[in-house]
């Protein structure tokens, strides 16, 4: 990912360490992510599927945090499988179906 910048902050408190697991906040982030992809495609005059294909992570890709993806990177394959269906049905709001995909990594906060 040659054009990526990540900035984060960490704060220590007197509370125990905790993290969200399996769904807490993830569906909301996935919806926001997919909505932004659609908005970017519209602003750029691109097809929503095309922008996803151009920007999806593939085997051998690096994430924004430097992790190399060597296994289980099937998003492009999934998009290619649904492409004919997507083209046939078109991209219209309120059609009653959808596809969302997002990479989400969970790491343990305990060291």
mmCIF file of the C-alpha atoms, coordinates in Angstrom:
data_MODEL
# 
_entry.id   MODEL 
# 
loop_
_atom_site.group_PDB 
_atom_site.id 
_atom_site.type_symbol 
_atom_site.label_atom_id 
_atom_site.label_alt_id 
_atom_site.label_comp_id 
_atom_site.label_asym_id 
_atom_site.label_entity_id 
_atom_site.label_seq_id 
_atom_site.pdbx_PDB_ins_code 
_atom_site.Cartn_x 
_atom_site.Cartn_y 
_atom_site.Cartn_z 
_atom_site.occupancy 
_atom_site.B_iso_or_equiv 
_atom_site.pdbx_formal_charge 
_atom_site.auth_seq_id 
_atom_site.auth_comp_id 
_atom_site.auth_asym_id 
_atom_site.auth_atom_id 
_atom_site.pdbx_PDB_model_num 
ATOM 1   C CA . UNK A 1 1   ? 0.000   0.000   0.000   1.00 0.00 ? 1   UNK A CA 1 
ATOM 2   C CA . UNK A 1 2   ? 2.352   2.755   -1.198  1.00 0.00 ? 2   UNK A CA 1 
ATOM 3   C CA . UNK A 1 3   ? 0.039   5.713   -0.494  1.00 0.00 ? 3   UNK A CA 1 
ATOM 4   C CA . UNK A 1 4   ? -1.152  5.142   3.023   1.00 0.00 ? 4   UNK A CA 1 
ATOM 5   C CA . UNK A 1 5   ? -0.637  7.121   6.195   1.00 0.00 ? 5   UNK A CA 1 
ATOM 6   C CA . UNK A 1 6   ? -1.802  5.904   9.586   1.00 0.00 ? 6   UNK A CA 1 
ATOM 7   C CA . UNK A 1 7   ? -1.688  7.933   12.783  1.00 0.00 ? 7   UNK A CA 1 
ATOM 8   C CA . UNK A 1 8   ? -2.844  6.629   16.132  1.00 0.00 ? 8   UNK A CA 1 
ATOM 9   C CA . UNK A 1 9   ? -2.742  7.580   19.780  1.00 0.00 ? 9   UNK A CA 1 
ATOM 10  C CA . UNK A 1 10  ? -2.650  5.412   22.871  1.00 0.00 ? 10  UNK A CA 1 
ATOM 11  C CA . UNK A 1 11  ? -3.769  6.488   26.310  1.00 0.00 ? 11  UNK A CA 1 
ATOM 12  C CA . UNK A 1 12  ? -3.156  4.675   29.558  1.00 0.00 ? 12  UNK A CA 1 
ATOM 13  C CA . UNK A 1 13  ? -5.869  4.809   32.197  1.00 0.00 ? 13  UNK A CA 1 
ATOM 14  C CA . UNK A 1 14  ? -6.585  3.079   35.475  1.00 0.00 ? 14  UNK A CA 1 
ATOM 15  C CA . UNK A 1 15  ? -9.202  0.874   33.757  1.00 0.00 ? 15  UNK A CA 1 
ATOM 16  C CA . UNK A 1 16  ? -8.595  -2.754  32.796  1.00 0.00 ? 16  UNK A CA 1 
ATOM 17  C CA . UNK A 1 17  ? -7.611  -3.481  29.203  1.00 0.00 ? 17  UNK A CA 1 
ATOM 18  C CA . UNK A 1 18  ? -10.562 -4.557  27.050  1.00 0.00 ? 18  UNK A CA 1 
ATOM 19  C CA . UNK A 1 19  ? -11.366 -4.946  23.391  1.00 0.00 ? 19  UNK A CA 1 
ATOM 20  C CA . UNK A 1 20  ? -14.415 -5.599  21.237  1.00 0.00 ? 20  UNK A CA 1 
ATOM 21  C CA . UNK A 1 21  ? -14.859 -9.082  19.819  1.00 0.00 ? 21  UNK A CA 1 
ATOM 22  C CA . UNK A 1 22  ? -17.069 -10.654 17.127  1.00 0.00 ? 22  UNK A CA 1 
ATOM 23  C CA . UNK A 1 23  ? -19.422 -8.014  15.908  1.00 0.00 ? 23  UNK A CA 1 
ATOM 24  C CA . UNK A 1 24  ? -19.289 -5.162  18.399  1.00 0.00 ? 24  UNK A CA 1 
ATOM 25  C CA . UNK A 1 25  ? -18.811 -2.183  16.101  1.00 0.00 ? 25  UNK A CA 1 
ATOM 26  C CA . UNK A 1 26  ? -17.670 -4.243  13.105  1.00 0.00 ? 26  UNK A CA 1 
ATOM 27  C CA . UNK A 1 27  ? -21.011 -4.236  11.192  1.00 0.00 ? 27  UNK A CA 1 
ATOM 28  C CA . UNK A 1 28  ? -21.219 -0.469  11.602  1.00 0.00 ? 28  UNK A CA 1 
ATOM 29  C CA . UNK A 1 29  ? -17.672 0.008   10.286  1.00 0.00 ? 29  UNK A CA 1 
ATOM 30  C CA . UNK A 1 30  ? -18.287 -2.376  7.378   1.00 0.00 ? 30  UNK A CA 1 
ATOM 31  C CA . UNK A 1 31  ? -21.411 -0.407  6.405   1.00 0.00 ? 31  UNK A CA 1 
ATOM 32  C CA . UNK A 1 32  ? -19.494 2.880   6.599   1.00 0.00 ? 32  UNK A CA 1 
ATOM 33  C CA . UNK A 1 33  ? -16.618 1.411   4.556   1.00 0.00 ? 33  UNK A CA 1 
ATOM 34  C CA . UNK A 1 34  ? -18.882 0.094   1.792   1.00 0.00 ? 34  UNK A CA 1 
ATOM 35  C CA . UNK A 1 35  ? -20.891 3.340   1.714   1.00 0.00 ? 35  UNK A CA 1 
ATOM 36  C CA . UNK A 1 36  ? -17.676 5.335   1.268   1.00 0.00 ? 36  UNK A CA 1 
ATOM 37  C CA . UNK A 1 37  ? -16.592 3.042   -1.580  1.00 0.00 ? 37  UNK A CA 1 
ATOM 38  C CA . UNK A 1 38  ? -19.888 3.762   -3.359  1.00 0.00 ? 38  UNK A CA 1 
ATOM 39  C CA . UNK A 1 39  ? -19.544 7.514   -2.792  1.00 0.00 ? 39  UNK A CA 1 
ATOM 40  C CA . UNK A 1 40  ? -15.951 7.532   -4.075  1.00 0.00 ? 40  UNK A CA 1 
ATOM 41  C CA . UNK A 1 41  ? -16.975 5.588   -7.174  1.00 0.00 ? 41  UNK A CA 1 
ATOM 42  C CA . UNK A 1 42  ? -19.746 8.083   -7.876  1.00 0.00 ? 42  UNK A CA 1 
ATOM 43  C CA . UNK A 1 43  ? -17.448 11.101  -7.380  1.00 0.00 ? 43  UNK A CA 1 
ATOM 44  C CA . UNK A 1 44  ? -14.828 9.564   -9.693  1.00 0.00 ? 44  UNK A CA 1 
ATOM 45  C CA . UNK A 1 45  ? -17.393 8.524   -12.299 1.00 0.00 ? 45  UNK A CA 1 
ATOM 46  C CA . UNK A 1 46  ? -16.465 4.873   -11.811 1.00 0.00 ? 46  UNK A CA 1 
ATOM 47  C CA . UNK A 1 47  ? -18.520 1.742   -11.548 1.00 0.00 ? 47  UNK A CA 1 
ATOM 48  C CA . UNK A 1 48  ? -18.847 0.640   -7.870  1.00 0.00 ? 48  UNK A CA 1 
ATOM 49  C CA . UNK A 1 49  ? -17.576 -2.839  -8.733  1.00 0.00 ? 49  UNK A CA 1 
ATOM 50  C CA . UNK A 1 50  ? -14.634 -1.460  -10.728 1.00 0.00 ? 50  UNK A CA 1 
ATOM 51  C CA . UNK A 1 51  ? -13.380 0.687   -7.826  1.00 0.00 ? 51  UNK A CA 1 
ATOM 52  C CA . UNK A 1 52  ? -13.511 -2.333  -5.526  1.00 0.00 ? 52  UNK A CA 1 
ATOM 53  C CA . UNK A 1 53  ? -11.583 -4.486  -8.004  1.00 0.00 ? 53  UNK A CA 1 
ATOM 54  C CA . UNK A 1 54  ? -8.906  -1.817  -8.464  1.00 0.00 ? 54  UNK A CA 1 
ATOM 55  C CA . UNK A 1 55  ? -8.404  -1.403  -4.719  1.00 0.00 ? 55  UNK A CA 1 
ATOM 56  C CA . UNK A 1 56  ? -8.967  -4.845  -3.209  1.00 0.00 ? 56  UNK A CA 1 
ATOM 57  C CA . UNK A 1 57  ? -6.236  -6.611  -1.288  1.00 0.00 ? 57  UNK A CA 1 
ATOM 58  C CA . UNK A 1 58  ? -4.753  -9.629  -3.023  1.00 0.00 ? 58  UNK A CA 1 
ATOM 59  C CA . UNK A 1 59  ? -2.457  -12.459 -1.997  1.00 0.00 ? 59  UNK A CA 1 
ATOM 60  C CA . UNK A 1 60  ? 0.931   -10.860 -1.340  1.00 0.00 ? 60  UNK A CA 1 
ATOM 61  C CA . UNK A 1 61  ? -0.561  -7.431  -0.587  1.00 0.00 ? 61  UNK A CA 1 
ATOM 62  C CA . UNK A 1 62  ? 0.511   -5.491  2.475   1.00 0.00 ? 62  UNK A CA 1 
ATOM 63  C CA . UNK A 1 63  ? -1.973  -3.914  4.864   1.00 0.00 ? 63  UNK A CA 1 
ATOM 64  C CA . UNK A 1 64  ? -1.654  -0.351  6.147   1.00 0.00 ? 64  UNK A CA 1 
ATOM 65  C CA . UNK A 1 65  ? 0.092   -1.724  9.235   1.00 0.00 ? 65  UNK A CA 1 
ATOM 66  C CA . UNK A 1 66  ? 2.640   -3.689  7.199   1.00 0.00 ? 66  UNK A CA 1 
ATOM 67  C CA . UNK A 1 67  ? 1.139   -7.169  7.520   1.00 0.00 ? 67  UNK A CA 1 
ATOM 68  C CA . UNK A 1 68  ? 1.744   -9.287  4.395   1.00 0.00 ? 68  UNK A CA 1 
ATOM 69  C CA . UNK A 1 69  ? -1.342  -11.231 3.339   1.00 0.00 ? 69  UNK A CA 1 
ATOM 70  C CA . UNK A 1 70  ? -0.251  -14.687 2.237   1.00 0.00 ? 70  UNK A CA 1 
ATOM 71  C CA . UNK A 1 71  ? -3.392  -16.727 2.939   1.00 0.00 ? 71  UNK A CA 1 
ATOM 72  C CA . UNK A 1 72  ? -7.162  -16.427 2.637   1.00 0.00 ? 72  UNK A CA 1 
ATOM 73  C CA . UNK A 1 73  ? -7.282  -13.346 0.426   1.00 0.00 ? 73  UNK A CA 1 
ATOM 74  C CA . UNK A 1 74  ? -10.335 -14.146 -1.692  1.00 0.00 ? 74  UNK A CA 1 
ATOM 75  C CA . UNK A 1 75  ? -12.092 -10.816 -2.097  1.00 0.00 ? 75  UNK A CA 1 
ATOM 76  C CA . UNK A 1 76  ? -11.153 -10.395 -5.774  1.00 0.00 ? 76  UNK A CA 1 
ATOM 77  C CA . UNK A 1 77  ? -12.337 -13.950 -6.510  1.00 0.00 ? 77  UNK A CA 1 
ATOM 78  C CA . UNK A 1 78  ? -15.641 -13.213 -4.774  1.00 0.00 ? 78  UNK A CA 1 
ATOM 79  C CA . UNK A 1 79  ? -16.128 -10.023 -6.788  1.00 0.00 ? 79  UNK A CA 1 
ATOM 80  C CA . UNK A 1 80  ? -15.385 -11.871 -10.039 1.00 0.00 ? 80  UNK A CA 1 
ATOM 81  C CA . UNK A 1 81  ? -17.963 -14.561 -9.180  1.00 0.00 ? 81  UNK A CA 1 
ATOM 82  C CA . UNK A 1 82  ? -20.726 -12.011 -8.549  1.00 0.00 ? 82  UNK A CA 1 
ATOM 83  C CA . UNK A 1 83  ? -19.717 -9.701  -11.429 1.00 0.00 ? 83  UNK A CA 1 
ATOM 84  C CA . UNK A 1 84  ? -22.124 -11.182 -14.033 1.00 0.00 ? 84  UNK A CA 1 
ATOM 85  C CA . UNK A 1 85  ? -25.002 -11.008 -11.538 1.00 0.00 ? 85  UNK A CA 1 
ATOM 86  C CA . UNK A 1 86  ? -24.050 -7.440  -10.603 1.00 0.00 ? 86  UNK A CA 1 
ATOM 87  C CA . UNK A 1 87  ? -23.922 -6.408  -14.289 1.00 0.00 ? 87  UNK A CA 1 
ATOM 88  C CA . UNK A 1 88  ? -27.250 -8.095  -15.045 1.00 0.00 ? 88  UNK A CA 1 
ATOM 89  C CA . UNK A 1 89  ? -29.077 -6.516  -12.118 1.00 0.00 ? 89  UNK A CA 1 
ATOM 90  C CA . UNK A 1 90  ? -27.375 -3.142  -12.245 1.00 0.00 ? 90  UNK A CA 1 
ATOM 91  C CA . UNK A 1 91  ? -26.565 -0.975  -9.283  1.00 0.00 ? 91  UNK A CA 1 
ATOM 92  C CA . UNK A 1 92  ? -29.752 0.575   -7.957  1.00 0.00 ? 92  UNK A CA 1 
ATOM 93  C CA . UNK A 1 93  ? -30.695 1.654   -4.481  1.00 0.00 ? 93  UNK A CA 1 
ATOM 94  C CA . UNK A 1 94  ? -33.394 -0.262  -2.626  1.00 0.00 ? 94  UNK A CA 1 
ATOM 95  C CA . UNK A 1 95  ? -33.093 -3.439  -4.688  1.00 0.00 ? 95  UNK A CA 1 
ATOM 96  C CA . UNK A 1 96  ? -33.041 -5.683  -1.631  1.00 0.00 ? 96  UNK A CA 1 
ATOM 97  C CA . UNK A 1 97  ? -29.652 -7.385  -1.988  1.00 0.00 ? 97  UNK A CA 1 
ATOM 98  C CA . UNK A 1 98  ? -26.066 -6.465  -1.342  1.00 0.00 ? 98  UNK A CA 1 
ATOM 99  C CA . UNK A 1 99  ? -22.512 -7.535  -0.718  1.00 0.00 ? 99  UNK A CA 1 
ATOM 100 C CA . UNK A 1 100 ? -20.158 -6.120  1.849   1.00 0.00 ? 100 UNK A CA 1 
ATOM 101 C CA . UNK A 1 101 ? -16.663 -7.203  2.669   1.00 0.00 ? 101 UNK A CA 1 
ATOM 102 C CA . UNK A 1 102 ? -14.054 -5.793  4.943   1.00 0.00 ? 102 UNK A CA 1 
ATOM 103 C CA . UNK A 1 103 ? -10.737 -6.852  6.389   1.00 0.00 ? 103 UNK A CA 1 
ATOM 104 C CA . UNK A 1 104 ? -10.823 -6.783  10.164  1.00 0.00 ? 104 UNK A CA 1 
ATOM 105 C CA . UNK A 1 105 ? -7.965  -7.924  12.311  1.00 0.00 ? 105 UNK A CA 1 
ATOM 106 C CA . UNK A 1 106 ? -8.287  -8.708  15.982  1.00 0.00 ? 106 UNK A CA 1 
ATOM 107 C CA . UNK A 1 107 ? -5.157  -8.891  18.037  1.00 0.00 ? 107 UNK A CA 1 
ATOM 108 C CA . UNK A 1 108 ? -4.807  -9.546  21.684  1.00 0.00 ? 108 UNK A CA 1 
ATOM 109 C CA . UNK A 1 109 ? -4.111  -6.533  23.833  1.00 0.00 ? 109 UNK A CA 1 
ATOM 110 C CA . UNK A 1 110 ? -2.422  -8.694  26.430  1.00 0.00 ? 110 UNK A CA 1 
ATOM 111 C CA . UNK A 1 111 ? 1.314   -9.035  26.071  1.00 0.00 ? 111 UNK A CA 1 
# 
